[in-house]
């Protein structure tokens, strides 16, 4: 069944997805058959820059390392639009790619390390602002069955290569000849993720048609 891909990425005030604040959210929508870009979304997000107030609200204080990494200042973050308005616009963006408006035709969420990081933030916001299905304890923006975490995919391709010491996005940029000047800007990160994801998916599609699954085990036997 036809489902669009939506690659998304958060920039944040820290490394803990359970207690950081989002400072930027970006996304690209891709046609899953042609890999044509169908649309994009990008917005800075206001976050509480007073560390004491942030802690009182249940967040970690803003890490200076995060500001350096994302090249954002406290003043810039304080001038950004609030999360509710940004989130509403993001939800509308994602819903454009749910052609039937159901949980199964909703777009497939994609990204790099989303299962351990971005999904946690996404679900925190969706639970607070909607849309959220309390019965199934999940957001209803994205497809309920499928997801694509590029980091897991890259690991599967490289885990047997002793020359690969790290599969961080920064190292992948070097390996894939992608520029790194704007790395850790959410929009640039989703563009880079899309480039790498498309390369791997084209390889999957070329390989699997001729893949012989017989006698795959070391002893040449099947496991029943």
Order of alpha helices (4+ residues) and beta strands (2+ residues): beta-beta-beta-alpha-alpha-alpha-alpha-beta-alpha-beta-beta-beta-alpha-alpha-alpha
